[in-house]
Amino acid sequence: MWRNEREKVTEPTNNERPLKDLGFDESGVYIDEIDTMSLEELEHRLPEAQQALEAIETKLEELMSLRDAALACAAAMTARLAALK
């Protein structure tokens, strides 16, 4: 990984952190950081970004399943309440 043509980087910079540690309110800062990265840096971080994306997709599917279950429960409760009236 290269920061510029002459300097090879073997360790993460002080402000480089795993994507999983990114706070929701920091997304703009992270976008700015991506804009300043070289092609080599982007290629180096791509696997990490892909793993983070897969984790987000998995969590989203889980949340959507919970939402569907909650909607089904709400519908069943509404039907039971209507039957009791």
Summary of the structure (lengths in Angstrom):
residues: 85
radius of gyration: 22.0
end to end distance: 69.2
largest distance: 78.5
contacts: 149
relative contact order: 0.09
helix: 73%
strand: 2%
